[in-house]
Amino acid sequence: MNWTLEVVVVPVADIDRAKEFYAGKLGFHVDHDTAFGDDVRIVQLTPPGSGCSVVIGKGAVPAMPPGSIKGLQLVVPDITKAHAELVERGVEVSDVQVLGENPKPMPHPLDNVGFVFFDDPDGNSWAVQQISARA
């Protein structure tokens, strides 16, 4: 049996500001933005190429303090290109960092160890890691 992670709830203070950040700055696809009256709103966004989405909203999502999610991680095949894209989109992102010693420096020396980091407007923290090939 396959067990797939499909959705991660990301707590935010302002749904529209977060939607603009994730869709406008990060380029996530807006799968849906659904409101049920004034008390319930669910916005689901998916990173390009991902099988897992993030959900922001109110009413039907678990109550967590905005900014309380730390360590969410995206994986890209080229961290240098990803860094340049984030900078171009206006995201405040760290420089490319090498964390640890690469256990498999081929096909690229930044595989597994190349990272950048950023926060969303509420302080939820994200890492982006380079993995250009999976075993």
Secondary structure, DSSP 4 states (H G I P E B T S, - for coil): ------EEE---S-HHHHHIIIIIIT--EEEEEEEETTTEEEEEEE-TT-S-EEEEEESSS----TT----EEEEES-HHHHHHHHHHTT--BPPPEE-S--S--SS-TTTTTEEEEEE-TT--EEEEEE-----
